[in-house]
Amino acid sequence: MSRIKRVMLFQPASAGGNFEYVAIPRQGLLFLSGALAQWEGPNIYEREIWFEDRSGLMDPDKDLEGVDIFMVTALINEAPRGYQIARLAKQFHPDLVTIGGGPQMSPLAEEAFNYGDFDVIVQREGEDIIGQLSDVLLEHTGADREQYLNKIPGISYRKNGGIVQTKRQGLVNPDFVELPDFRSIKDLSSDNPMAGGVLETIRGCTESCTYCQVIQQFLGYRMISRETEIKRLTQLTDLASDGLIHSSRSGSFQVFISDDLHAPPMRAVKFRDERLARLQSWKGHTDKMNMICQVRAEVGQDPVLAAAMQDANINMLYVGVESDNAENLLAVNKRQEPGQMHTDLGYLNREGFTVVAMTIIGLPYDTGKSIMDLADWVTTVSKYQTVNFLTPLPATSNWDSLVPLDENGDILAEGKMRPYHLYTGRQFVHQDSRWTMQESRDLFDQYSAKLNPVDDVYRRVFRILRNYKLRLAAHSKDFSDTLASRLGEATEALHNWSDTANLAGNEFGENISQKVNELVDQVRAVSQPLANARKDATEAIGSRIAELSDSLKQLAGPAGNQELAMSISGRITELTGLIDETVSVSTRGGAVKK
């Protein structure tokens, strides 16, 4: 039996938010794939990462054929799709191993088992156990499997009608996997690059806001090493150089820093000082990057740190504003004062940062008027804004304390799954005496109408990237059609020569053999441009090349007069020149990026 096993890592299509526009890959699956790549065990794992937002909807019947392990993660509003695909995967492929995880399934393992039909659910992070877990699930069955599963920390599995949860011991080193496995992303190529790179520098958070999942999913506050940080920056530069991250004509590209990068300077001096030193060490590694990160408003009180961020090309800041109401901020354990926040945001704007203010409405002390007043204020202190209604998330204090609603806005019946497709932050999904679900939707629309939403920016980015792909495809087709036409003309000429030739002699055979070899070298020289062309055009050209080869073989048979031999030799030289000309023109025109 082969040691090589196929693993499909899967992220369902997003039901809302920025990810549905630009499909920036999230990090979890990239690190799990990297962990499998470096795992040393009885099996070798070939990996493919399927982001539905990039590659389209999966057909579990067809697309999971030959796959040994199927791993699924999902955010809350993606859960129904994730459960559906995992369930269908088992129906079509009963022997397929299915593993679930992520911020939704980790704390709700029973729900995931009931609706998704998984073999195992991983709790929180899983890089340190995923190789061992995969081996156990492939190598063992029945009671024997359960015996081994019980020794793996931080997982849940079914046994005798119940669920066994093994205890997680300690925390995963944040750079257990140094480099996320971007190159295993399905359909990632220079014709279909990522809209931007993603960089993780820490896990966890120094804060304890009640509405946030990060604190429970990534316990503590763990920085990767300085060396790993530089390696990840270098990796992004290499990906952009290879055309796998969309770059501007000047070569610059976007990088999203996927965590709360900068600890508040006044209350976490140790973290702040370390971050400052690291930012200063980024000089020379981020010259082509336009970086975007999340910060707290207190960065506006630290001119030295703010200047270091700008020197590192961090120009766009997502700032957790949440509310301008002191009682609301206290209620959600957000440790900041509205007056000071106003001053901090003013400083960041004056220093030239593009500020995106992230707001939450529907907090305990909100009224319709205060929400509209928040919109009036926040648009004066930020260029762009985001908005979400307060939404209960698994593992947060709101999950059990707020009464959930069904999709009709009525109290959810006992035992029914929540309408997760509505958990997009655009309406209340829990009971509230102030607004019904429909009234909250109307309020959301009124509030949003006053904003300059950052979603509009991402829609424009998506359109630009889509147009870039269409132009590239058109250039590739033109190049392919031109080359196919030239090869076709040469093939027809050689066929005509073949019909009238009556040649003999080994000397000519050797001569034409040499010319065939030269032609092969020229065809190899265009192999990379052909690889970037459309598949149908490439196949047409391949057919022409095969046809040409057959003609040359016929002419290399019984030899004839030297004059005709020289004529054919000249024609082949002309053909190779035409190929050179086509490639040269195409390259100068920008259709091919070597």
C-alpha positions, -999 to +999 in steps of 0.1 A: +000+000+000+013+034-009+027+057+018+015+087-002-019+100+011-040+128-003-054+154+020-080+181+010-082+211+034-115+230+029-129+264+037-165+269+027-178+299+008-183+330+029-218+341+037-208+377+042-181+403+050-149+413+031-138+377+024-166+372-001-151+400-023-114+395-023-109+359-009-078+367+011-068+332+024-072+327+061-042+312+080-055+281+098-055+257+069-022+270+056-005+262+089-021+228+091-009+220+056+026+231+066+025+209+096+016+179+075+044+187+051+070+186+079+055+156+097+077+125+098+056+094+102+045+063+083+026+084+057+036+112+033+008+137+028+001+154-005-020+185+002-044+208-016-062+237+001-097+245-014-110+280-006-144+281-022-142+319-024-113+314-048-120+282-066-158+279-066-181+255-050-169+220-044-187+189-057-179+164-029-188+134-052-164+143-080-138+165-063-131+142-033-124+111-055-091+096-044-088+118-013-078+100+019-085+128+045-109+157+043-103+186+068-130+213+072-129+246+091-155+274+091-164+307+106-199+309+122-218+319+091-200+293+070-209+265+093-240+253+075-220+249+042-192+232+061-215+207+077-233+200+045-201+193+026-187+170+053-220+151+055-221+146+017-184+137+017-192+107+039-222+097+018-202+096-014-170+083+001-178+062+032-142+054+039-130+090+037-116+103+070-132+136+080-117+161+105-134+194+116-120+223+135-118+261+138-135+287+161-170+274+153-166+236+157-140+235+185-164+247+212-194+230+196-182+195+188-215+179+195-232+201+169-205+194+144-208+157+149-246+158+146-248+180+114-214+173+098-206+137+103-170+141+113-146+114+127-128+139+149-131+176+159-098+194+168-100+218+197-084+252+192-050+250+174-039+217+159-005+220+141+013+200+168-011+170+166-024+169+131+003+146+117-001+121+146-039+123+143-039+117+106-017+086+110-040+072+137-072+077+117-057+061+086-038+032+103-064+021+129-102+013+131-128+004+157-118+000+193-081+000+183-085+035+169-103+048+200-074+035+222-049+056+201-072+087+199-075+088+236-037+095+238-039+126+214-045+158+234-070+184+224-095+164+203-131+152+205-145+119+191-176+098+193-177+067+215-206+045+225-232+072+216-213+099+236-184+123+229-150+119+244-129+151+248-092+147+255-075+175+275-053+200+257-019+203+274-001+236+271-002+259+241+012+255+206+044+273+198+031+301+174+059+292+149+057+254+152+052+258+115+075+286+103+060+292+069+023+289+060+018+266+030+005+291+004+017+270-026-008+242-018-037+266-025-058+252-053-057+272-085-030+295-073-009+306-103+004+338-119-029+338-139-049+336-107-029+352-079-040+361-044-053+396-040-028+401-012-005+383+012-013+375+048+012+377+077+008+363+112+032+376+138+014+367+171-014+346+184-037+357+211-045+391+226-036+411+257-073+421+261-105+404+273-134+420+254-165+399+260-177+398+223-144+385+209-136+348+200-099+353+196-093+352+234-108+317+237-095+303+204-059+316+209-051+317+246-025+340+259-003+364+238+024+345+219+049+362+195+067+342+168+104+345+169+121+375+152+138+351+128+105+335+118+090+369+113+117+379+087+113+345+070+076+351+066+082+385+051+107+370+027+082+343+017+057+369+008+082+388-013+091+355-031+054+348-038+049+382-052+080+378-074+066+346-087+033+363-096+013+345-069+004+377-052-012+404-073+013+433-077+010+468-093+031+478-122+056+492-098+059+458-081+041+468-048+016+444-033-008+443-004-001+425+029-028+419+055-014+414+090-039+390+104-038+397+141-040+425+167-004+434+160+003+462+183-003+459+220-014+491+238+018+509+248+007+522+282-005+489+296+018+463+279+052+479+279+071+447+274+051+438+243+052+473+230+090+476+233+095+442+216+072+452+187+090+485+182+124+466+179+109+442+155+094+469+133+127+486+131+143+453+120+118+451+091+136+478+072+146+465+038+122+435+040+090+454+034+100+479+007+074+466-019+047+459+006+016+481+014+007+468+048-026+468+067-030+458+103-054+460+133-044+483+162-059+498+193-065+536+192-038+540+219-011+538+192-020+574+187-004+581+221+030+566+210+046+587+182+077+566+182+058+534+175+035+551+150+066+564+131+082+529+131+049+515+116+051+540+087+088+533+081+078+496+077+051+506+051+021+500+075-002+527+061-037+514+067-050+508+102-081+490+114-089+506+147-113+489+172-135+519+180-166+499+188-185+528+204-183+564+216-203+556+247-183+550+279-210+528+294-211+506+264-173+502+264-174+493+300-201+468+295-181+448+269-148+452+289-132+475+263-106+494+282-106+528+266-122+562+270-142+579+242-126+613+247-091+599+246-100+577+216-111+609+197-077+625+204-058+593+194-077+590+161-071+626+153-034+621+157-033+590+135-052+609+108-029+639+109+001+616+107-012+603+073-025+569+082-056+556+064-079+548+094-107+523+092-129+526+123-145+493+133-178+499+151-203+477+169-240+487+172-267+472+194-245+473+225-264+474+259-267+512+262-274+520+225-305+537+213-316+546+178-305+582+183-271+572+198-264+549+169-270+576+144-249+600+164-221+574+164-223+574+126-220+612+125-190+612+148-170+582+134-170+595+099-152+626+111-123+606+127-118+579+100-116+576+063-135+543+061-157+524+085-170+489+092-201+480+112-215+449+128-244+443+151-235+427+184-235+390+175-231+362+200-202+339+191-193+304+205-171+304+235-179+341+244-201+351+274-228+363+250-233+328+235-252+315+265-265+347+280-284+360+249-315+342+238-312+331+201-338+337+174-347+316+144-346+329+108-381+344+112-371+364+142-389+342+168-373+326+197-353+295+186-370+262+193-352+238+217-328+215+199-328+235+166-296+247+150-292+285+149-297+302+116-260+307+111-263+321+076-278+352+093-248+356+117-232+382+094-235+412+118-262+428+097-291+421+120-299+410+156-299+372+159-308+373+196-339+385+215-337+422+224-365+444+239-354+474+218-356+460+183-370+430+165-348+413+139-365+432+110-362+465+129-325+459+135-320+453+097-337+486+090-315+503+116-284+487+101-293+501+067-299+536+081-265+535+099-246+521+070-260+548+046-241+574+066-207+556+064-180+553+039-178+515+040-144+499+036-163+470+018-166+494-011-129+495-013-126+458-014-153+456-041-131+479-063-100+458-056-119+427-066-130+443-098-095+455-106-081+421-100-108+404-121-101+428-150-064+420-147-071+383-150-093+389-180-067+410-197-040+384-190-062+356-204-068+376-235-030+383-240-023+346-234-049+336-260-035+361-286+000+347-280-012+311-282-032+317-314-002+335-330+022+307-322-003+280-333-008+298-366+029+299-373+034+263-364+004+254-386+019+272-416+052+254-412+035+220-408+015+225-440+047+234-459+065+204-446+036+181-456+038+196-492+076+189-492+070+153-479+046+145-508+071+155-535+103+143-519+121+111-529+152+112-508+179+087-499+211+086-479+221+085-442+239+119-445+206+137-450+190+117-422+216+128-398+213+164-410+176+166-405+179+148-372+202+176-360+177+202-371+149+184-353+169+185-321+174+222-326+137+227-331+130+207-299+153+231-280+133+260-294+100+245-284+113+240-249+122+276-248+085+285-252+073+259-227+069+283-199+049+308-219+027+280-231+022+269-195+007+303-188-017+301-218-052+289-217-055+251-216-075+247-248-050+269-267-021+249-252-036+216-263-041+229-299-005+240-301+006+206-287-013+189-314+004+211-340+038+202-326+030+165-327+019+168-363+051+187-372+072+160-356+055+133-376+063+152-408+099+156-399+102+119-392+088+111-426+114+134-442+142+119-422+136+085-440+152+073-473+174+102-484+175+121-518+193+151-533+214+176-513+196+206-528+163+197-513+180+188-480+194+223-478+160+238-487+143+220-459+172+229-435+166+265-444+129+262-438+134+247-403+158+276-395+131+300-406+105+282-385+127+285-353+132+322-361+094+327-363+090+310-329+117+333-314+100+363-329+066+353-315+080+348-280+100+380-281+070+401-292+047+385-267+072+391-239+077+427-248+040+431-249+036+419-213+017+387-221+043+365-205+059+369-172+090+347-169 
